[in-house]
Amino acid sequence: MTEYAIEIDNLVKTYSGKITALAGVSFKIEKGDVVGYLGPNGAGKTTTMKILTNLIKPTSGLAYVNGIDVNKHPGEALRYIGALIEVPGVYDYLTPHEMLMYFARVYGMSGKQAKQRIDESLELVKLSDWAHKRIGSFSTGMLRRLVIAKAILHNPEVLILDEPVLGLDPKGMKDVRQLIRQFQGQGMTVFISSHLLGEVAETCGSVILLDKGNVIAHDSVENIGNKIGHNVINVKFLNELSGEDIEKIRAVELIEGGEIKGDTATIRFDGKPDTSALILSQLVSQGLMIISYSLEGIGLEDFYLATTGDEKGAG
């Protein structure tokens, strides 16, 4: 059995022979990983997920789930997949129990098995008390948790979530984040597309950056942090900085920019440890009295912007 939950090999998708959504995308996701899929609007994130769930066919290339070609053997591959792709419509007049019972029958579950999985799924998403309430009375956050319950109803090994926290308030986002961690704890592989970089950084172990139909980076969040390093020094001085003091700071050639306000300075540099030591040494030699300092990395959002050149962030 393959060690990869998802394998994408040179995937190409063009629409009407003119618009290229995917231009030869390739990546692999190991079993049990939680991976974020980032990119601006139109980068090809949802297209990739639709191909993985056999909602659309690729122009060329291959997509595998647990080593099974999704497009050649969709029935077999989809048994392993739970998915939330573009939040589906739900019938307001149904209850969660009625809605999930319908899908349990689609999955071929017996009555006893269906009831057990419905109870387990609703308990996991904290909707047990609402199992027999009309869906029409649900909040946006409750609806999102309900469709996630539908995605995990058949206990899939791979969960594919397209913008799972879209439109949610902070509490709803926290609930979904906790759910994803629970899924990972159960050994599930989770593949998430999102435009919220902070959420991805908190939830995922690694990220894939997609831009204009191409993968431009694929690495763990930790390794990205190591590559970025610390490129900002926050320095606090004993006294408020005078105009002369500010000129002394700006005269240090190793400083690439920053902001000075009152008795503090945020100093940008090349991120090398030796450089930070030299900057601090030169500031002290200029007669500036430093009482504290801290190093700061640029974070996933800045890495994304630097990599894609997108000033507006991901979408």
Sequence and secondary structure as in RCSB ss.txt:
>XXXX:A:sequence
MTEYAIEIDNLVKTYSGKITALAGVSFKIEKGDVVGYLGPNGAGKTTTMKILTNLIKPTSGLAYVNGIDVNKHPG
EALRYIGALIEVPGVYDYLTPHEMLMYFARVYGMSGKQAKQRIDESLELVKLSDWAHKRIGSFSTGMLRRLVIAK
AILHNPEVLILDEPVLGLDPKGMKDVRQLIRQFQGQGMTVFISSHLLGEVAETCGSVILLDKGNVIAHDSVENIG
NKIGHNVINVKFLNELSGEDIEKIRAVELIEGGEIKGDTATIRFDGKPDTSALILSQLVSQGLMIISYSLEGIGL
EDFYLATTGDEKGAG
>XXXX:A:secstr
  SEEEEEEEEEEEETTTEEEEEEEEEEEETT EEEEE  TTSSHHHHHHHHTTSS  SEEEEEETTEETTTSHH
HHHTTEEEE S     TTS HHHHHHHHHHHTT  HHHHHHHHHHHHHHTT GGGTTS GGG  HHHHHHHHHHH
HHTT  SEEEEESTTTT  HHHHHHHHHHHHHHHHTT EEEEE S HHHHHHH SEEEEEETTEEEEEEEHHHHH
HHH EEEEEEEESS   HHHHHHHHT TT  EEEEETTEEEEE    HHHHHHHHHHHHHTT  EEEEEEEE HH
HHHHHHHH  TT   
